[in-house]
Amino acid sequence: MTLSVIVVALGEDPGAAMALQSVQAQCPEAELILVLNGVASSSLGWPAGTRVICNLENRGFAAAFNQGLAASRGEFVLALNPDARVLAGSVATALAALMADVGRGAVALRILRPDEKTLDSGGVRMNWLWRARDRGMGQPALGLYMVAEDVDAACMAAALFKRSALEQVRELGREVLDERFFAYKEDVDLGWRLRRMGFRVHYEPRALAVHERGWKEGARRAVPTWLRQMSFGNRWQYIAKNASPLGFLVRLPVLLAAEVLLLLWMLCCEPRTLGGVPRALSLLPGSLRRRQRRAK
């Protein structure tokens, strides 16, 4: 059994060292890979044995994660944000949960905010209109989502995967994460693709991580406009890539009405976010070409 840890950071984020150390303390033999976007080289001290990959430009989370994955060799892959850390004993717990059932392709860790009293993610669920949300985000954690169960996707701030499952959902023969997403909702798309290929995403509440989320509830205005545009358009892409024709037709009237209302709201409250519509439309043909054979 071998474990690879992949952390993607923008610039020389010192928090990345703590993220890597939180895993190394529990699994000293783990392969540590750090991908830094927007730097030519790194001069900071990283945990012993860390392989550092530097990209002069900001390639985005999806492309940088794919880069780290290509450089890794572990049978299991732990994705971890630089502002996240895995709590003691949780690496072994997540690995045990993943190995307990051959049908599991991923494990979603129970992610808390830094106060460890507020829930950040109890796994990702999509509603009937395929809007994704981290369960319990921003709510008091005590007693909430304490049952192990399957979910739709794992928040990649702290998520464990079987490499064999990731290999089966590659797109274009190379991309595990869709690099057109750049950032946001790539984990929703990945979870959906895993499930379409017959794998399950399992939520394990005994495997704990802490995460200082950048895009918190009620703080949309603090997020740069171009990121809001991208997040909005990425939802259209994961629907086009993964929804079954029947499921899409059944939902179409309500889906269209909901999207029109959302666009009208944006026109009134966030007109600049509508600047992402042309990009989203231009990506749809490519998303349809990326559809995989097996759908659920």
QUISUL-V365833 format. One record per residue. N is the residue number from 1. SS is DSSP state (H for helix, E for strand, L for the rest). BURIAL is + if it has 24 or more other C-alpha atoms within 12 Angstrom, else -. D_CENTER is the distance of its C-alpha to the mean C-alpha in Angstrom with 1 decimal. Layout:
n: [N & N]
ss: [SS & SS]
burial: [BURIAL & BURIAL]
d_center: [D_CENTER & D_CENTER]
This chain:
n: [1 & 2 & 3 & 4 & 5 & 6 & 7 & 8 & 9 & 10 & 11 & 12 & 13 & 14 & 15 & 16 & 17 & 18 & 19 & 20 & 21 & 22 & 23 & 24 & 25 & 26 & 27 & 28 & 29 & 30 & 31 & 32 & 33 & 34 & 35 & 36 & 37 & 38 & 39 & 40 & 41 & 42 & 43 & 44 & 45 & 46 & 47 & 48 & 49 & 50 & 51 & 52 & 53 & 54 & 55 & 56 & 57 & 58 & 59 & 60 & 61 & 62 & 63 & 64 & 65 & 66 & 67 & 68 & 69 & 70 & 71 & 72 & 73 & 74 & 75 & 76 & 77 & 78 & 79 & 80 & 81 & 82 & 83 & 84 & 85 & 86 & 87 & 88 & 89 & 90 & 91 & 92 & 93 & 94 & 95 & 96 & 97 & 98 & 99 & 100 & 101 & 102 & 103 & 104 & 105 & 106 & 107 & 108 & 109 & 110 & 111 & 112 & 113 & 114 & 115 & 116 & 117 & 118 & 119 & 120 & 121 & 122 & 123 & 124 & 125 & 126 & 127 & 128 & 129 & 130 & 131 & 132 & 133 & 134 & 135 & 136 & 137 & 138 & 139 & 140 & 141 & 142 & 143 & 144 & 145 & 146 & 147 & 148 & 149 & 150 & 151 & 152 & 153 & 154 & 155 & 156 & 157 & 158 & 159 & 160 & 161 & 162 & 163 & 164 & 165 & 166 & 167 & 168 & 169 & 170 & 171 & 172 & 173 & 174 & 175 & 176 & 177 & 178 & 179 & 180 & 181 & 182 & 183 & 184 & 185 & 186 & 187 & 188 & 189 & 190 & 191 & 192 & 193 & 194 & 195 & 196 & 197 & 198 & 199 & 200 & 201 & 202 & 203 & 204 & 205 & 206 & 207 & 208 & 209 & 210 & 211 & 212 & 213 & 214 & 215 & 216 & 217 & 218 & 219 & 220 & 221 & 222 & 223 & 224 & 225 & 226 & 227 & 228 & 229 & 230 & 231 & 232 & 233 & 234 & 235 & 236 & 237 & 238 & 239 & 240 & 241 & 242 & 243 & 244 & 245 & 246 & 247 & 248 & 249 & 250 & 251 & 252 & 253 & 254 & 255 & 256 & 257 & 258 & 259 & 260 & 261 & 262 & 263 & 264 & 265 & 266 & 267 & 268 & 269 & 270 & 271 & 272 & 273 & 274 & 275 & 276 & 277 & 278 & 279 & 280 & 281 & 282 & 283 & 284 & 285 & 286 & 287 & 288 & 289 & 290 & 291 & 292 & 293 & 294 & 295 & 296]
ss: [L & L & E & E & E & E & E & E & E & E & L & L & L & L & H & H & H & H & H & H & H & H & H & H & L & L & L & L & L & L & E & E & E & E & E & E & E & L & L & L & L & L & L & L & L & L & L & L & L & L & E & E & E & E & E & L & L & L & L & H & H & H & H & H & H & H & H & H & H & H & H & L & L & L & L & E & E & E & E & E & E & L & L & E & E & E & L & L & L & H & H & H & H & H & H & H & H & H & H & L & L & L & L & E & E & E & E & E & E & E & E & E & L & L & L & L & L & E & E & E & E & L & L & E & E & E & L & L & L & L & L & E & E & E & L & L & L & L & L & E & L & L & L & L & L & L & L & L & E & E & E & L & E & L & L & L & L & E & E & E & E & E & H & H & H & H & H & H & L & L & E & L & L & L & E & L & L & L & H & H & H & L & L & L & L & H & H & H & H & H & H & H & H & H & H & H & L & L & L & E & E & E & E & E & E & E & E & E & E & E & E & L & L & L & L & L & L & L & L & H & H & H & L & L & H & H & H & H & H & H & H & H & H & H & H & H & H & H & H & H & H & H & L & L & H & H & H & H & H & H & H & H & H & H & H & H & H & H & H & H & H & H & H & H & H & H & H & H & H & L & H & H & H & H & H & H & H & H & H & H & H & H & H & H & H & H & H & H & H & L & L & L & L & L & L & L]
burial: [- & - & + & + & + & + & + & + & + & + & + & + & + & + & + & + & + & + & + & + & + & + & + & + & + & - & + & - & - & + & + & + & + & + & + & + & + & - & - & - & - & + & - & - & - & + & + & - & - & + & + & + & + & + & + & - & - & - & + & + & + & + & + & + & + & + & + & + & + & + & - & + & - & + & + & + & + & + & + & + & + & + & + & + & + & + & + & - & - & + & + & + & + & + & + & + & + & + & - & - & - & - & - & + & + & + & + & + & + & + & + & + & + & - & - & + & - & + & + & + & + & + & + & + & + & + & - & - & + & + & + & + & + & + & + & + & + & + & + & - & + & - & - & + & + & - & - & - & + & + & + & + & + & + & + & + & + & + & + & + & + & + & + & - & + & + & + & + & + & + & + & - & - & - & + & + & + & + & + & + & + & + & + & + & + & + & + & + & + & + & + & + & + & + & + & + & + & + & + & + & + & + & + & + & + & + & + & + & + & + & + & + & + & - & - & - & - & - & - & - & - & - & - & - & - & + & + & + & + & + & + & + & + & + & + & + & + & + & + & + & + & + & + & + & - & - & - & - & - & - & - & - & - & - & - & - & - & - & - & - & - & - & + & - & - & - & - & - & - & - & - & - & + & + & - & + & + & - & + & + & - & - & + & + & - & - & + & - & - & + & + & + & - & - & - & -]
d_center: [23.5 & 21.5 & 18.2 & 16.4 & 14.2 & 12.3 & 12.0 & 11.6 & 13.9 & 16.0 & 19.5 & 20.9 & 19.0 & 21.1 & 18.4 & 16.7 & 19.9 & 19.6 & 16.1 & 17.5 & 20.7 & 19.2 & 18.3 & 21.5 & 23.7 & 22.7 & 22.4 & 24.7 & 24.5 & 20.8 & 20.1 & 18.5 & 17.0 & 16.4 & 15.7 & 17.3 & 17.2 & 20.4 & 22.8 & 25.5 & 25.9 & 25.1 & 27.9 & 26.2 & 26.7 & 23.7 & 23.9 & 26.3 & 25.2 & 22.0 & 21.6 & 20.9 & 20.0 & 20.9 & 20.4 & 23.0 & 21.1 & 17.7 & 15.8 & 12.5 & 9.2 & 8.8 & 12.5 & 12.6 & 10.1 & 12.3 & 15.2 & 14.5 & 13.9 & 17.2 & 19.0 & 18.0 & 20.1 & 18.9 & 19.1 & 15.9 & 12.9 & 11.2 & 8.2 & 9.4 & 9.5 & 13.2 & 13.8 & 12.9 & 15.2 & 15.8 & 19.0 & 22.0 & 22.2 & 18.6 & 17.8 & 20.7 & 19.9 & 16.4 & 18.1 & 20.9 & 18.9 & 17.2 & 20.7 & 22.5 & 21.8 & 21.7 & 20.0 & 16.7 & 14.1 & 11.4 & 11.8 & 9.9 & 11.8 & 13.7 & 12.6 & 15.6 & 16.6 & 19.0 & 22.0 & 20.8 & 22.3 & 19.7 & 16.6 & 13.2 & 11.3 & 13.1 & 10.5 & 9.5 & 12.6 & 13.9 & 17.5 & 20.3 & 19.5 & 15.9 & 14.7 & 11.5 & 11.6 & 10.7 & 13.9 & 16.4 & 14.7 & 17.7 & 20.1 & 22.4 & 20.8 & 24.1 & 24.4 & 21.4 & 19.2 & 21.1 & 21.3 & 19.3 & 18.3 & 16.1 & 13.3 & 11.6 & 8.0 & 6.4 & 4.6 & 3.2 & 6.4 & 8.2 & 7.7 & 10.6 & 11.3 & 14.7 & 15.4 & 17.8 & 15.3 & 13.1 & 16.4 & 17.4 & 14.7 & 15.4 & 16.4 & 19.6 & 20.2 & 17.9 & 14.3 & 11.6 & 8.9 & 11.1 & 12.4 & 14.0 & 10.9 & 11.3 & 8.8 & 7.3 & 6.5 & 5.5 & 3.1 & 6.5 & 8.4 & 7.6 & 8.4 & 11.4 & 12.6 & 12.6 & 14.7 & 16.8 & 17.8 & 18.9 & 16.4 & 15.4 & 12.3 & 14.2 & 13.9 & 16.1 & 17.5 & 19.6 & 16.8 & 16.3 & 14.3 & 15.1 & 13.0 & 14.7 & 12.5 & 13.5 & 13.4 & 15.3 & 17.1 & 20.3 & 19.5 & 18.7 & 21.7 & 20.5 & 17.6 & 19.2 & 20.3 & 18.8 & 15.2 & 16.2 & 17.7 & 14.7 & 12.5 & 15.5 & 16.0 & 12.6 & 13.2 & 16.5 & 15.0 & 12.8 & 16.0 & 18.3 & 16.5 & 16.2 & 18.7 & 22.0 & 25.1 & 26.7 & 23.8 & 23.6 & 27.4 & 27.7 & 25.3 & 26.6 & 29.2 & 27.1 & 24.0 & 26.3 & 27.9 & 24.7 & 23.5 & 27.0 & 27.0 & 23.7 & 25.2 & 28.4 & 26.7 & 25.0 & 28.4 & 29.9 & 27.4 & 25.0 & 26.9 & 25.2 & 21.8 & 23.8 & 24.1 & 20.7 & 22.5 & 24.3 & 21.3 & 19.5 & 22.7 & 23.2 & 19.9 & 20.7 & 23.2 & 20.8 & 18.2 & 21.1 & 22.1 & 18.7 & 19.1 & 19.4 & 22.4 & 21.5 & 20.4 & 20.3]
